[in-house]
Amino acid sequence: MAKTAVFGVIHLAIAFSVTYALTGNVWAASAVTLVEPAVNMVAHYFFDKWWGDPAVAARFQAWAARVGWRQGQGGEDARAPVVVA
């Protein structure tokens, strides 16, 4: 959880820094820093609902079979546990 929190803070700092560098406006940078994660959160909710749809999973598996996308070639299951050595 700590890693996620730190990443969140870094994400906000980057969003502010980039927007400020592009606009030179503290208010615009602050707005983007707050609005972008909120929009991203809503988009992620709907993406998860779409991705969890069995029809979508079937279409994805059919496509993966057609293009030869196998485990170990960038097709690892995102739900698989990640082992850090």
Backbone torsions as a table, in degrees:
resi	resn	phi	psi	omega
1	MET	NA	-35.5	180.0
2	ALA	-62.8	-40.9	-179.9
3	LYS	-61.9	-40.7	179.1
4	THR	-64.2	-42.6	179.5
5	ALA	-64.0	-43.9	179.2
6	VAL	-63.8	-42.1	178.4
7	PHE	-61.6	-39.6	178.1
8	GLY	-60.7	-43.5	178.8
9	VAL	-64.8	-42.2	178.4
10	ILE	-62.7	-42.4	179.0
11	HIS	-58.8	-45.7	179.9
12	LEU	-64.6	-40.5	179.4
13	ALA	-64.2	-40.6	178.9
14	ILE	-66.7	-44.6	179.5
15	ALA	-59.0	-44.8	179.6
16	PHE	-64.1	-47.8	-176.1
17	SER	-61.5	-46.0	-178.8
18	VAL	-65.4	-45.5	-179.3
19	THR	-64.8	-41.0	178.4
20	TYR	-64.9	-41.3	179.6
21	ALA	-63.1	-35.9	-178.7
22	LEU	-79.1	-33.6	-173.5
23	THR	-108.6	-27.3	-174.5
24	GLY	70.6	14.0	-175.2
25	ASN	-117.5	116.9	-178.8
26	VAL	-64.2	-38.3	-178.2
27	TRP	-67.7	-41.8	177.6
28	ALA	-64.7	-42.8	179.3
29	ALA	-63.0	-40.8	178.8
30	SER	-65.0	-42.3	-179.8
31	ALA	-63.4	-46.8	179.5
32	VAL	-62.6	-40.0	-179.2
33	THR	-61.2	-33.8	-179.6
34	LEU	-89.6	-37.5	-174.9
35	VAL	-77.4	-42.4	-175.9
36	GLU	-57.8	-47.6	178.7
37	PRO	-64.0	-33.6	178.6
38	ALA	-66.2	-44.2	178.1
39	VAL	-65.2	-41.5	178.3
40	ASN	-60.6	-39.7	-179.4
41	MET	-63.7	-43.7	178.7
42	VAL	-65.8	-43.7	178.7
43	ALA	-61.0	-40.5	-179.7
44	HIS	-64.1	-38.7	177.7
45	TYR	-58.5	-49.2	-178.9
46	PHE	-70.6	-33.7	176.2
47	PHE	-62.6	-43.2	178.2
48	ASP	-62.1	-40.2	177.7
49	LYS	-63.4	-43.3	180.0
50	TRP	-65.8	-45.5	-176.5
51	TRP	-65.3	-32.8	-179.8
52	GLY	-78.6	-6.3	-179.7
53	ASP	-68.4	125.8	-179.0
54	PRO	-57.0	-34.2	179.1
55	ALA	-65.7	-38.7	177.7
56	VAL	-66.0	-43.4	179.2
57	ALA	-60.4	-41.9	179.7
58	ALA	-64.2	-42.7	179.0
59	ARG	-64.8	-40.0	179.6
60	PHE	-64.9	-43.6	179.7
61	GLN	-64.1	-38.9	177.8
62	ALA	-63.9	-43.1	177.9
63	TRP	-63.7	-45.0	-179.0
64	ALA	-60.7	-39.2	178.5
65	ALA	-66.8	-39.5	-179.6
66	ARG	-63.7	-40.2	-176.8
67	VAL	-93.1	-1.9	177.0
68	GLY	77.0	28.7	179.4
69	TRP	-81.3	112.3	-176.0
70	ARG	-117.4	166.6	174.3
71	GLN	-56.3	140.8	178.1
72	GLY	86.5	-3.6	177.8
73	GLN	-120.0	42.1	-178.2
74	GLY	88.1	2.5	-178.1
75	GLY	-107.1	24.5	-179.8
76	GLU	-60.9	144.7	178.8
77	ASP	-68.9	125.6	-177.8
78	ALA	-64.2	-19.0	-179.7
79	ARG	-87.1	-7.2	-179.5
80	ALA	-68.7	143.6	179.3
81	PRO	-65.4	144.5	179.1
82	VAL	-100.8	125.3	179.8
83	VAL	-103.2	123.5	179.4
84	VAL	-106.1	122.0	-177.8
85	ALA	-83.8	NA	NA
